[in-house]
Amino acid sequence: MTHLLHIDSSIRGEESVSRKLTARAAAAWRAAHPGGTVTYRDLARNPVPHLGEAGNTARVLPREQHTAAQAESWALMEEVIGEIKAADTVLLGLPLYNYGAPSEVKAWVDHLVVPGLAFDLETHEGLLGGRDFVVIASRGGGYGPGTPREGWDHAEAWLPHGLSLTGLQPRVITAELTLAPENPAMAELIPLFEQSVAAAEEEIDALWVRAAA
């Protein structure tokens, strides 16, 4: 049976563009995989804590030597990595905050990069590859080639590097200028925002068409 892991991270609630687009993607996945199952994790409403000293130590100590705090952190690592291992497809909403990934996403990634669970310590082979990893990125401004802030989006560029040891390889669909409808200074960019969202929706709708057929 096919299984989807759907993860949101936006702190903007119902106003979030990334949440709307991941919901659309999840619906498209369900349509293409009748009978498939879904696990949902909301990193904004139920955040994974920062790794901390206990978590970092837990990754290198034998389990029988764990303190209570280390054991708790290790259990969370097993949980989030287990969610990925159970999934054929992972869907992540990735908004851009202060030119980087949400801290909640960074904490989630830190809990995934675990020797023995996510990668082989001796060979460095990633143990989480072989599954579809779709990232729906959203950014309030414009960061494309030729724009004044080209290269300022450090979330989309960082994610494949942050997860490189695990074997997960994201394919990214991006919608930008998402603040245009609510920021008067960006009003003239609303048509470009609408075009960007429409293009993202078109990509989303085509993701699993072959599977559905």
N, C-alpha and C positions, 0 to 999 in steps of 0.2 A: 504493500500500500504506500502511495506517495504521501509525503509529509512536508508542510511548509512551516518554517520558523519566521514569523512576522515581528519585526522590532521597530518601534517608534522611539524617537528621542527628543522631539520638539517640545519646548516649554511654552508654546503659544496656544495650546489647547485647540479649540475649534477654528481659530484663525489660521492655523498652521497649513501652509501649502504642502509641506512634505507629508503631513498626516493624510491630507486628502489624496495625494498621489499614491502613497503606499496602500491606502484603502482601495483605490482603483486597481492597483496591481494585484492585491490579494484577491479581489473579486474576479479579475481576469484569470488568476491561477486556479481558483475554485472552479470556474467555468470550464477550464481546460483539463481539470483533473477531478471529475465526478467521483465522489467517494473518498477523496483525499482528506487528510486531517491537518489541523492547524494548531500550532502553539503560538501564543501572543505574549510578548514581553514589552512593557512600557518603561523605558529607562528614565523618562522624566518623572513619571508618577510613582515609580517604584525603583529608585536608582540603585545601581550596584555601588557599594562604597569604594572609596579609594583603596588601592591595594595595601598600603601601609607596611610597617615593619613586620607585623605578624604574617601578612600574606606573602611578603617577599621571602621571609625565612622558611615558611611552610613549603615553598616550592623546591627547596634544596635539602630539607631534613627528611629522614625516614618518618613515615606516619606514626610509628610507635613512639617517636620522640616529640610529637607535637604537644604544645601547650593547648589549653582550651581555646584560646584566641586563634592560634594557628590552625587547629582542627576546624574551627568555624570557617575560616577563610578558605581552607582547602576544600571543604564541602561545597562552598559557593563556586569555586573553580570547577569542580566536577559537575556541578549543576549546569553552569552556562556552557561548558564544553559539551556536556551530554546533550543539551538541546540542539547544538549544531550537528553532532554525530547522528542524531535521530532524524535529521531533516535531509531531504533531497534538494530543497531550495531554501535559501536564506534571503530574506528581504529586509533591508535596513533603510530607514529614513535618516538622512544625514543633513540637517540644516547647518548653515555657516554662522557661527557666533564669534564676533571680534576677530574675524579672519581665520578662525580655526574650528576644529570639531568641538561639539559640546563636551564638557568635562565628563558627562555621563557616558558618552561613547568611549572616551579615552579610558575611563575606569573599566568599562566592559572589555575593551581590547586587552588591558593589562591583566585581566583575569583569564584571558584565553591563551596567552603566551606562556605555556606551562610545559616544562620538559617532561616527557613520558606520557603526557595526555594529549598535547597538541603538536608536539614535534619530538623526533627521536634525538636524544642528547648526543649520541655518538655519530650518527650519520647526518644529523640536521634535516632529515626528511620530514616534510610537513605531513601531519596525520589527519588534517581536516579538509584536504583537497578532494576533488572528484565530485563536488556538488555545485549547483548553480548558486552564485552569490550576486544578487541584484541590489544595487545601491541607488536609492532615489535621493539625489542631492538637490538642495534648494539654497539660494543665496539672495539676499535682499537687494544687492546692487548688481552691477555688471563687471565681470572680471575676465572677459574674453580677450582674444588677441586684439591689440590696438587700442584697448580702453585704458584710461588713466591708471587703473588699479589692476592691470594685467599682472598675474602672478601673486596677487594678494590672497587668493583662496588657498589656504594651507590645509584645509580639511580633505578635499578631494585628492590632493597630491600625497598627503600623509598616509591615508588609510591603507593602500596596498603595501606601503613600506612597513607600517606598524604591524600588519598581519602576515608579513612575508614568510616568517618562520613556520607558520601554521599550514601553509599550502592553500589557504583561501585566496581566490583571485577575483576581485570585484569587477563587475561591469557596471558602469555608471550612467545613469540618465539624469540630466540636470535641467532644472528650471531656475531662471534667474530674474532679477528685477522684481522680486516678489513684494517689495515694499512700495512699489510705484502706486498702487491704488490707494494707499493710506498716507503717503507723504506728498504734500502739495508741491514740494520742490522737484518731485519726480513725475509730475502729472503728464508731461509730454512723452514720458517713456512707457506709459500704459499700453499703447499698441505693441511695443516690443515685448513687454511682459506677457501680454495675451498670446503673442506668437510663440514665445518660449514655452509657456505652459501647454499650448496646443501641440507643439512639437513633442514635448515630453509625454503627453497623453497618447499621441500616436505611437510613439516607441513602446509605451507600456502595453497598449492594446495589441501590439504585434508580438509580444514576448513569447507567448505560449500558443500561438495560433496553430503551429504545426502539430503540437501535442493534442490540441483539441480536434484537429482534423483526423 
